[in-house]
Amino acid sequence: MEKNVREVEKAYDKIARWYHEKRTKLEDVNYFIEVPTSLGLLGNVKGKKILDAGCGSGIYAKILAKKGAKVYGIELSKEMLACAKDYCKGYDIEFKQGSIENLTYPDNYFDSVLCSLAIHYLKDTKKAFSEFSRVLKKGGFLVFSTANPTFEAKYEVKREKGKNILSIANYFNPKKYYWRMYQSQTDIPSYPLPFEKLFDNLYKSNLMVEKFKEPYMKYSDKKIPKHLKKWAEIPTFMVLKCKKIK
């Protein structure tokens, strides 16, 4: 396993319980834009066999199980996995520790794969996309979310004349960077993934993009917590639905 992936594992081991509490309070940016968009692209999951790849603390696994899916969750961090098992008690979900780059499931096994905000922790996404394609049934779908590459290339965000202004730099020369979640003191390593490289890696893995979404928060939305207003009307995330074509 690569050094950067070990860094991610250690970071999430450290913040697992704090992270889970933060997510379940429904005050996170994910709750407002990423979660509803990803679930919308997955569609009706009842009776479907779904892999929650990089399942974290079980947020999606529980939602999907409640909707009638047969859920399998794989997660790198053992502490996050412990949270997931606690959070999803009473549901028939098969959890295991492992990397999304080396899945241990059979070929053509899943109807859908969901990978929420995990691929940007990989220096290169080719292995993960190839593995997702391998375990999907022909015609099955991958739905994944990740940071918008324009957001990852941000130089600064400032407010001018009532609007949030995002300036970017180094988009064409992406480098590893570290970031922290709101109120966290833990550095998490990530890698930007420019659009060209992203779509090229999907194509090489026999995954065809069917839907592409760039969800965002409106500054005028009164439901958005004050600490998230800085990111309103800025392309923070993107969510894609891809079909296995071979």
PAZAPA-4460 file (N, C-alpha, C; in steps of 0.05 Angstrom, whole numbers, plus 32768, in hexadecimal, padded with zeros to 4 digits):
% residues 246
    n_x    n_y    n_z   ca_x   ca_y   ca_z    c_x    c_y    c_z   seq   type   mol
   8011   7FE8   8000   8000   8000   8000   8012   8019   8000     1      M     A
   800A   802D   7FF0   801B   8044   7FED   801B   8055   8007     2      E     A
   8031   8064   800A   8035   8074   8022   801E   8088   8026     3      K     A
   8014   8095   8010   7FFF   80A9   8014   7FE5   809C   801D     4      N     A
   7FE0   8083   8015   7FC8   8075   801E   7FCA   806F   803C     5      V     A
   7FE1   8068   8045   7FE6   8063   8061   7FE1   807D   8071     6      R     A
   7FE9   8093   8066   7FE5   80AD   8073   7FC7   80B2   8077     7      E     A
   7FB7   80AC   8062   7F9A   80B0   8064   7F8F   809D   8079     8      V     A
   7F97   8084   8079   7F8E   8071   808D   7F93   807B   80A9     9      E     A
   7FAB   8085   80AF   7FB2   808F   80C9   7FA2   80A7   80D1    10      K     A
   7F9E   80B9   80BD   7F8F   80D1   80C3   7F72   80CB   80CB    11      A     A
   7F65   80B9   80BC   7F49   80B2   80C3   7F47   80A1   80DB    12      Y     A
   7F5B   8091   80E1   7F5B   8082   80FB   7F5B   8096   8112    13      D     A
   7F69   80AC   810E   7F6B   80C0   8123   7F51   80D0   8128    14      K     A
   7F43   80D6   8112   7F2B   80E7   8115   7F11   80D8   8112    15      I     A
   7F11   80BE   8111   7EF9   80AE   810A   7EE0   80B5   811A    16      A     A
   7EE2   80B5   8134   7ECA   80BA   8145   7EC1   80D7   8142    17      R     A
   7ED4   80E9   8141   7ECD   8105   813D   7EC0   8109   8122    18      W     A
   7ECB   80FD   810E   7EC0   80FF   80F2   7EA3   80F5   80F1    19      Y     A
   7E9F   80DD   80FE   7E84   80D1   80FD   7E70   80E3   810B    20      H     A
   7E77   80EE   8121   7E65   8100   8130   7E5E   8118   811F    21      E     A
   7E73   8123   8112   7E6F   813A   8100   7E5C   8134   80EA    22      K     A
   7E5F   811D   80DD   7E4E   8116   80C6   7E31   8111   80CF    23      R     A
   7E2E   8104   80E6   7E12   80FD   80EE   7E03   8115   80FA    24      T     A
   7E11   812B   80FF   7E03   8144   8108   7DF6   8152   80F0    25      K     A
   7DFC   8149   80D8   7DF1   8154   80BF   7DF7   8172   80BB    26      L     A
   7E0F   817A   80C3   7E17   8195   80C0   7E30   8197   80AE    27      E     A
   7E35   8182   809F   7E4C   8180   808E   7E44   8187   8071    28      D     A
   7E58   8191   8062   7E53   8198   8046   7E49   8180   8036    29      V     A
   7E52   8168   803D   7E4A   8150   8030   7E2C   814C   8031    30      N     A
   7E20   8152   8048   7E04   814E   804C   7DF3   815F   803A    31      Y     A
   7DFC   8177   8034   7DED   818A   8025   7DEE   8186   8007    32      F     A
   7E05   817C   7FFD   7E07   8179   7FDF   7E10   815E   7FD5    33      I     A
   7E24   8152   7FE3   7E2F   8139   7FD8   7E1D   8121   7FDC    34      E     A
   7E12   811E   7FF4   7E01   8107   7FFA   7DE8   8106   7FE8    35      V     A
   7DD8   811B   7FE7   7DC0   8119   7FD6   7DC6   8115   7FB9    36      P     A
   7DDC   8120   7FAF   7DE3   811D   7F93   7DEB   8100   7F8D    37      T     A
   7DFC   80F4   7F9F   7E04   80D8   7F9B   7DED   80C5   7F9D    38      S     A
   7DDC   80C9   7FB0   7DC4   80B7   7FB3   7DB2   80BA   7F9B    39      L     A
   7DAF   80D2   7F91   7D9E   80D6   7F7A   7DA9   80C7   7F61    40      G     A
   7DC3   80C7   7F5E   7DCF   80B9   7F47   7DCD   809B   7F4A    41      L     A
   7DCE   8091   7F63   7DCC   8074   7F67   7DB0   806A   7F61    42      L     A
   7D9C   807B   7F65   7D80   8074   7F5F   7D75   805F   7F72    43      G     A
   7D63   804E   7F67   7D56   8039   7F78   7D6A   8022   7F7D    44      N     A
   7D70   801E   7F97   7D85   800A   7F9E   7D78   7FF1   7FAA    45      V     A
   7D5E   7FF0   7FAC   7D51   7FD9   7FB9   7D58   7FBF   7FAB    46      K     A
   7D62   7FAC   7FBA   7D69   7F92   7FAF   7D83   7F91   7FA0    47      G     A
   7D91   7FA8   7F9F   7DAB   7FA9   7F91   7DC2   7FA2   7FA3    48      K     A
   7DD7   7F97   7F98   7DEF   7F90   7FA7   7E03   7FA7   7FA2    49      K     A
   7E0A   7FB6   7FB7   7E19   7FCE   7FB4   7E32   7FCE   7FC5    50      I     A
   7E48   7FD6   7FB9   7E61   7FD9   7FC8   7E64   7FF6   7FD0    51      L     A
   7E67   7FFB   7FEA   7E6D   8016   7FF4   7E8C   8017   7FF7    52      D     A
   7E99   8021   7FE3   7EB6   8021   7FE2   7EC2   8039   7FF0    53      A     A
   7ED1   8034   8006   7EDA   804A   8016   7EC2   8053   8027    54      G     A
   7EB6   8040   8036   7E9C   8044   8043   7E9E   8057   805B    55      C     A
   7EB6   805E   8064   7EB8   8070   807B   7EAA   8065   8094    56      G     A
   7E9B   8076   80A1   7E8D   806E   80BA   7E71   8063   80B5    57      S     A
   7E6B   805B   809D   7E52   804D   8097   7E3A   805F   8091    58      G     A
   7E3F   8078   808B   7E29   808B   8085   7E18   8081   806E    59      I     A
   7E25   807C   8057   7E16   8072   803F   7E0D   8056   8043    60      Y     A
   7E1D   8045   804F   7E16   8028   8052   7DFB   8025   805F    61      A     A
   7DF7   8035   8074   7DDD   8033   8083   7DC6   803D   8072    62      K     A
   7DCA   8054   8064   7DB5   805F   8053   7DAD   804A   803E    63      I     A
   7DC1   803E   8031   7DBB   802B   801C   7DAE   8012   8026    64      L     A
   7DB7   8009   803D   7DAA   7FF1   8049   7D8D   7FF7   8050    65      A     A
   7D87   800F   805A   7D6C   8016   8061   7D5A   8017   8048    66      K     A
   7D67   801D   8031   7D58   801E   8018   7D55   8003   800B    67      K     A
   7D5F   7FEE   8018   7D5B   7FD3   800E   7D72   7FC7   7FFE    68      G     A
   7D89   7FD3   7FFE   7DA0   7FC9   7FEF   7DAF   7FB4   8000    69      A     A
   7DBD   7FA2   7FF3   7DD0   7F90   8001   7DEB   7F9E   7FFF    70      K     A
   7DF5   7FA7   8016   7E0C   7FB9   8016   7E25   7FAB   8020    71      V     A
   7E3B   7FB1   8012   7E56   7FA8   801A   7E67   7FC1   801D    72      Y     A
   7E74   7FC3   8034   7E85   7FDB   8038   7EA2   7FD4   803C    73      G     A
   7EB3   7FE2   802F   7ED0   7FDF   8032   7EDC   7FF9   803A    74      I     A
   7EEE   7FF9   804E   7EF9   8012   8058   7F16   800D   8061    75      E     A
   7F27   8020   805B   7F43   801F   8062   7F49   8021   8080    76      L     A
   7F3C   8034   808D   7F41   803A   80A9   7F32   8027   80BB    77      S     A
   7F41   801A   80CD   7F34   8007   80DF   7F22   8016   80F3    78      K     A
   7F29   802E   80FB   7F19   803E   810E   7EFF   8047   8101    79      E     A
   7F00   804F   80E8   7EE8   8057   80D9   7ED6   803E   80D6    80      M     A
   7EE2   8028   80D0   7ED3   800F   80CD   7EC5   8007   80E6    81      L     A
   7ED2   800C   80FD   7EC6   8006   8117   7EAD   8018   811B    82      A     A
   7EB0   8031   8113   7E99   8043   8114   7E82   8039   8103    83      C     A
   7E89   8030   80EB   7E74   8027   80D8   7E66   800F   80E3    84      A     A
   7E74   7FFC   80EF   7E67   7FE4   80FA   7E55   7FEB   8111    85      K     A
   7E5D   7FFE   8122   7E4C   8007   8138   7E33   8015   812D    86      D     A
   7E37   8027   811A   7E22   8038   810F   7E0D   8027   8100    87      Y     A
   7E16   8011   80F4   7E04   8001   80E3   7DFB   7FE7   80F0    88      C     A
   7DFE   7FE5   810B   7DF4   7FCE   8119   7DD7   7FC8   8113    89      K     A
   7DD1   7FAF   810F   7DB5   7FA8   8109   7DAF   7FA6   80EB    90      G     A
   7DC2   7FAE   80DB   7DBF   7FAD   80BD   7DD1   7F98   80B2    91      Y     A
   7DC8   7F8A   809D   7DD7   7F75   8091   7DEB   7F81   807D    92      D     A
   7E01   7F8B   8088   7E16   7F98   8078   7E30   7F89   807C    93      I     A
   7E3E   7F82   8067   7E57   7F74   806A   7E6E   7F88   8068    94      E     A
   7E7C   7F8D   807E   7E92   7FA0   807F   7EAD   7F91   807E    95      F     A
   7EC0   7F9E   8072   7EDC   7F93   8073   7EF0   7FAA   8070    96      K     A
   7F08   7FA6   807B   7F1D   7FB9   8079   7F2D   7FB4   8060    97      Q     A
   7F33   7FC9   8051   7F43   7FC5   8038   7F44   7FDE   8028    98      G     A
   7F53   7FDC   8012   7F58   7FF3   8000   7F46   7FF1   7FE7    99      S     A
   7F3C   8007   7FDE   7F2C   8007   7FC5   7F3D   8001   7FAC   100      I     A
   7F57   8001   7FAF   7F69   7FFA   7F99   7F6D   7FDC   7F96   101      E     A
   7F66   7FCD   7FAB   7F6A   7FB0   7FAA   7F51   7FA3   7FB7   102      N     A
   7F3C   7FA1   7FA8   7F23   7F95   7FB2   7F25   7F77   7FB2   103      L     A
   7F19   7F6A   7FC6   7F1A   7F4D   7FC7   7F00   7F40   7FBF   104      T     A
   7EEF   7F4F   7FB2   7ED5   7F44   7FA9   7ED8   7F37   7F8E   105      Y     A
   7EC6   7F24   7F87   7EC7   7F17   7F6C   7EC1   7F2A   7F55   106      P     A
   7EC8   7F22   7F3D   7EC1   7F31   7F25   7EA3   7F32   7F22   107      D     A
   7E99   7F47   7F16   7E7D   7F49   7F0E   7E6A   7F43   7F25   108      N     A
   7E70   7F4F   7F3C   7E61   7F47   7F55   7E4C   7F5C   7F5E   109      Y     A
   7E50   7F75   7F58   7E3F   7F8A   7F62   7E2E   7F97   7F4C   110      F     A
   7E16   7F9F   7F54   7E05   7FAF   7F42   7E0E   7FCC   7F40   111      D     A
   7E18   7FD6   7F57   7E22   7FF2   7F58   7E39   7FF4   7F6C   112      S     A
   7E4A   8007   7F67   7E60   800E   7F79   7E5C   802B   7F80   113      V     A
   7E5D   8032   7F9A   7E5D   804D   7FA3   7E78   8053   7FAF   114      L     A
   7E84   8069   7FA7   7E9E   8071   7FB2   7E9C   808F   7FB9   115      C     A
   7E96   8095   7FD2   7E91   80B0   7FDA   7EAB   80BD   7FE5   116      S     A
   7EB4   80D2   7FD7   7ECB   80E3   7FE0   7EE3   80D3   7FEA   117      L     A
   7EEC   80C0   7FD9   7F03   80B0   7FE0   7F19   80B0   7FCB   118      A     A
   7F12   80B3   7FB2   7F27   80AF   7F9D   7F3D   80C4   7F9D   119      I     A
   7F37   80DC   7FA9   7F4C   80F1   7FA9   7F62   80EB   7FBE   120      H     A
   7F5F   80D5   7FCD   7F74   80CD   7FDF   7F89   80BB   7FD1   121      Y     A
   7F84   80B5   7FB7   7F96   80A4   7FA8   7FA7   80B5   7F96   122      L     A
   7FC0   80AE   7F94   7FD3   80BC   7F82   7FCB   80B7   7F65   123      K     A
   7FC1   809F   7F60   7FB7   8099   7F45   7F9E   8088   7F48   124      D     A
   7F89   8090   7F39   7F6F   8082   7F3C   7F6C   806A   7F2A   125      T     A
   7F7F   8064   7F19   7F7B   804E   7F05   7F75   8034   7F13   126      K     A
   7F83   802C   7F28   7F7F   8013   7F35   7F63   8011   7F40   127      K     A
   7F5A   8026   7F4E   7F40   8026   7F5A   7F2A   8024   7F45   128      A     A
   7F2B   8034   7F30   7F17   8033   7F1B   7F16   8017   7F0E   129      F     A
   7F2E   800C   7F0A   7F30   7FF1   7EFE   7F23   7FDC   7F10   130      S     A
   7F27   7FDF   7F2A   7F1B   7FCC   7F3D   7EFC   7FCF   7F3E   131      E     A
   7EF3   7FE8   7F3E   7ED7   7FED   7F3E   7ECA   7FE0   7F25   132      F     A
   7ED7   7FE4   7F0E   7ECC   7FD8   7EF5   7ECC   7FB9   7EF7   133      S     A
   7EE1   7FAE   7F02   7EE3   7F91   7F04   7ECC   7F85   7F14   134      R     A
   7EC6   7F91   7F2B   7EB2   7F85   7F3D   7E95   7F8C   7F35   135      V     A
   7E92   7F9F   7F23   7E77   7FA6   7F1A   7E6D   7F92   7F05   136      L     A
   7E54   7F8C   7F05   7E47   7F7D   7EF0   7E47   7F8E   7ED7   137      K     A
   7E47   7F81   7EBF   7E45   7F91   7EA7   7E2B   7FA1   7EA7   138      K     A
   7E2D   7FBA   7EA1   7E16   7FCB   7EA2   7E11   7FD7   7EBE   139      G     A
   7E22   7FCF   7ED2   7E1F   7FDA   7EEC   7E2B   7FF6   7EEE   140      G     A
   7E26   8003   7F04   7E2D   8020   7F06   7E40   8025   7F1D   141      F     A
   7E53   8037   7F18   7E63   8043   7F2C   7E59   8060   7F30   142      L     A
   7E54   8067   7F49   7E4D   8082   7F50   7E63   808B   7F64   143      V     A
   7E71   80A0   7F5D   7E86   80AA   7F6F   7E87   80C8   7F70   144      F     A
   7E8F   80D1   7F87   7E92   80EE   7F8B   7EB0   80F4   7F92   145      S     A
   7EB8   810C   7F8C   7ED3   8114   7F93   7ED4   8133   7F92   146      T     A
   7EEA   813D   7F9B   7EED   815A   7F9B   7EEE   8164   7F7E   147      A     A
   7EE1   817B   7F79   7EE3   8187   7F5F   7F00   8191   7F5A   148      N     A
   7F0C   818A   7F44   7F28   8191   7F3F   7F2D   81AF   7F3F   149      P     A
   7F19   81BF   7F38   7F1C   81DC   7F3A   7F1E   81E5   7F57   150      T     A
   7F0F   81D8   7F68   7F10   81DE   7F85   7F2B   81D6   7F90   151      F     A
   7F35   81BF   7F88   7F4F   81B6   7F93   7F66   81C7   7F89   152      E     A
   7F62   81D6   7F74   7F77   81E8   7F6A   7F74   8204   7F75   153      A     A
   7F63   8207   7F89   7F5D   8222   7F94   7F76   822F   7FA0   154      K     A
   7F79   8248   7F9A   7F8E   8258   7FA6   7F83   8267   7FBF   155      Y     A
   7F6B   8272   7FBC   7F5E   827F   7FD2   7F40   8282   7FCC   156      E     A
   7F31   8286   7FE2   7F15   828C   7FDF   7F10   82A6   7FEE   157      V     A
   7F03   82B9   7FE1   7EFD   82D3   7FEE   7EE1   82DC   7FE5   158      K     A
   7ED7   82EE   7FF5   7EBC   82F8   7FEF   7EBE   8315   7FE5   159      R     A
   7EB1   8319   7FCE   7EB1   8333   7FC2   7E95   833A   7FB7   160      E     A
   7E8B   8350   7FBF   7E71   835A   7FB5   7E5B   8345   7FB8   161      K     A
   7E5B   8338   7FCF   7E46   8324   7FD5   7E4A   8309   7FC7   162      G     A
   7E61   8305   7FBB   7E66   82EB   7FAD   7E80   82DE   7FB7   163      K     A
   7E80   82C3   7FB8   7E98   82B5   7FBF   7EA9   82B2   7FA6   164      N     A
   7EC2   82BA   7FA7   7ED4   82BA   7F90   7EEA   82A5   7F95   165      I     A
   7EEC   8292   7F83   7F00   827D   7F85   7F16   8282   7F70   166      L     A
   7F2F   8285   7F79   7F45   8287   7F66   7F55   826D   7F67   167      S     A
   7F5E   8264   7F50   7F6B   824A   7F4E   7F88   824D   7F43   168      I     A
   7F98   823A   7F49   7FB4   8239   7F3F   7FBD   821C   7F3E   169      A     A
   7FD0   8216   7F2D   7FDC   81FB   7F2C   7FC9   81E5   7F23   170      N     A
   7FB4   81ED   7F15   7FA1   81D8   7F0C   7FAF   81C4   7EFA   171      Y     A
   7FC0   81CC   7EE9   7FCD   81BA   7ED6   7FE7   81AE   7EE1   172      F     A
   7FED   81B4   7EF9   8005   81A8   7F07   7FFD   81A0   7F23   173      N     A
   7FEA   818D   7F25   7FDF   8186   7F3F   7FF3   8178   7F51   174      P     A
   7FF3   817E   7F6A   8005   8172   7F7D   7FF6   8169   7F96   175      K     A
   8002   8157   7FA4   7FF7   814D   7FBD   7FF4   8165   7FD0   176      K     A
   7FDE   8166   7FDF   7FDA   817B   7FF2   7FCD   8170   800B   177      Y     A
   7FCE   817F   8021   7FC1   8177   803A   7FAB   818A   8041   178      Y     A
   7F96   8180   804D   7F80   8191   8055   7F75   8187   8070   179      W     A
   7F65   8197   807D   7F59   8190   8096   7F3B   8195   8095   180      R     A
   7F2C   8183   80A2   7F0F   8187   80A4   7F0A   819E   80B9   181      M     A
   7EF3   81AA   80B6   7EEC   81C0   80C8   7EEE   81B7   80E6   182      Y     A
   7EFD   81C6   80F6   7F02   81C1   8112   7F13   81A9   8118   183      Q     A
   7F20   819E   8103   7F32   8187   8108   7F4F   8191   8107   184      S     A
   7F61   8183   8115   7F7D   8189   8115   7F8E   8174   8106   185      Q     A
   7F80   8164   80F7   7F8D   814D   80E9   7F90   8153   80CB   186      T     A
   7FA9   8151   80C2   7FAE   8155   80A5   7FA8   813C   8095   187      D     A
   7F99   8140   807F   7F92   8129   806E   7F9D   812E   8052   188      I     A
   7FAD   811B   8048   7FB9   811F   802D   7FA6   8118   8017   189      P     A
   7FA7   8127   8001   7F96   8123   7FEA   7FA5   812A   7FD1   190      S     A
   7F9A   8120   7FBA   7FA6   8125   7FA0   7F90   8131   7F8D   191      Y     A
   7F95   8147   7F81   7F83   8152   7F6D   7F81   8140   7F55   192      P     A
   7F6A   813F   7F48   7F65   812E   7F31   7F59   813F   7F1B   193      L     A
   7F69   814B   7F09   7F5E   815B   7EF3   7F4B   814C   7EE2   194      P     A
   7F38   815A   7ED5   7F23   814D   7EC6   7F2E   813A   7EB0   195      F     A
   7F42   8143   7EA2   7F4D   8132   7E8C   7F57   8117   7E96   196      E     A
   7F66   8117   7EAC   7F70   80FE   7EB6   7F5A   80ED   7EC1   197      K     A
   7F46   80F9   7ECF   7F30   80EB   7EDA   7F21   80DB   7EC4   198      L     A
   7F19   80E9   7EAF   7F09   80DD   7E9A   7F1A   80C8   7E8A   199      F     A
   7F33   80CD   7E87   7F45   80BA   7E7A   7F46   80A0   7E8A   200      D     A
   7F49   80A2   7EA4   7F4B   808A   7EB5   7F30   807A   7EB5   201      N     A
   7F1A   8088   7EB4   7F00   807B   7EB3   7EFD   806C   7E98   202      L     A
   7F04   8079   7E83   7F03   806C   7E68   7F14   8053   7E67   203      Y     A
   7F2C   8054   7E71   7F3E   803D   7E71   7F33   8026   7E82   204      K     A
   7F21   802C   7E94   7F16   8017   7EA6   7EFA   800E   7E9C   205      S     A
   7EF3   8015   7E83   7ED9   800D   7E77   7EC2   8018   7E87   206      N     A
   7EC5   8030   7E91   7EAF   803E   7E9F   7EA7   8057   7E8F   207      L     A
   7E8E   8058   7E87   7E84   806E   7E77   7E74   8081   7E88   208      M     A
   7E7A   809B   7E88   7E6C   80AE   7E98   7E50   80B3   7E8C   209      V     A
   7E3B   80AE   7E9C   7E20   80B3   7E94   7E14   80CD   7EA0   210      E     A
   7E1D   80D3   7EB8   7E13   80EC   7EC5   7E2B   80F9   7ED3   211      K     A
   7E2B   8114   7ED1   7E40   8123   7EDE   7E33   813B   7EEC   212      F     A
   7E36   813C   7F07   7E29   8151   7F17   7E3E   8161   7F26   213      K     A
   7E3A   817B   7F27   7E4B   818D   7F38   7E38   819B   7F4C   214      E     A
   7E32   818D   7F62   7E1F   8198   7F75   7E2C   81AF   7F85   215      P     A
   7E1C   81C2   7F8D   7E27   81D9   7F9C   7E12   81E4   7FAF   216      Y     A
   7E1B   81F2   7FC3   7E09   81FF   7FD7   7E04   821C   7FCE   217      M     A
   7DEB   8225   7FD2   7DE4   8240   7FCD   7DE9   8251   7FE6   218      K     A
   7DF6   8268   7FE2   7DFD   8279   7FF8   7DE3   8282   8007   219      Y     A
   7DCD   8284   7FF9   7DB4   828E   8004   7DA5   8279   8014   220      S     A
   7DAE   8260   8013   7DA1   824A   8021   7DA5   824C   803F   221      D     A
   7D8F   8251   804D   7D91   8256   806A   7D97   823D   807A   222      K     A
   7D95   8225   806D   7D9B   820C   807B   7DB9   8207   807E   223      K     A
   7DC9   8215   806E   7DE6   8211   806E   7DF3   821D   8087   224      I     A
   7E01   820E   8097   7E0F   8219   80AE   7E22   822F   80A7   225      P     A
   7E26   8242   80B8   7E37   8259   80B3   7E53   8252   80AA   226      K     A
   7E5E   823D   80B6   7E7A   8236   80B0   7E7D   822B   8094   227      H     A
   7E67   8224   8087   7E68   8219   806B   7E63   822E   8056   228      L     A
   7E5A   8246   805E   7E53   825B   804B   7E6B   8262   8038   229      K     A
   7E83   825F   8043   7E9A   8265   8032   7E9B   8255   8018   230      K     A
   7E90   823D   801A   7E92   822B   8002   7E78   822C   7FF1   231      W     A
   7E66   823D   7FF8   7E4D   823F   7FE8   7E53   824A   7FCC   232      A     A
   7E45   823E   7FB8   7E46   8247   7F9C   7E63   8245   7F91   233      E     A
   7E72   8231   7F9C   7E8C   822B   7F92   7E8C   820D   7F8B   234      I     A
   7E99   8204   7F75   7E99   81E8   7F6E   7EAA   81D6   7F7F   235      P     A
   7EA0   81CE   7F96   7EAF   81BE   7FA9   7EB1   81A0   7FA2   236      T     A
   7E9A   8195   7F99   7E99   8178   7F93   7E90   8173   7F77   237      F     A
   7E93   815A   7F6E   7E86   8151   7F56   7E7F   8134   7F5B   238      M     A
   7E69   812B   7F4E   7E5F   8110   7F51   7E59   8105   7F35   239      V     A
   7E63   80EC   7F30   7E60   80E0   7F16   7E53   80C5   7F18   240      L     A
   7E43   80BF   7F04   7E37   80A4   7F01   7E43   8098   7EE8   241      K     A
   7E50   8080   7EEA   7E5E   8074   7ED4   7E54   8057   7ED0   242      C     A
   7E50   8050   7EB7   7E46   8035   7EB1   7E5C   8023   7EA6   243      K     A
   7E5D   800A   7EB1   7E71   7FF7   7EA6   7E67   7FEE   7E8B   244      K     A
   7E78   7FF1   7E77   7E6F   7FEC   7E5B   7E7A   7FD3   7E4F   245      I     A
   7E8D   7FC5   7E5D   7E98   7FAC   7E52   7E99   7F97   7E68   246      K     A
***
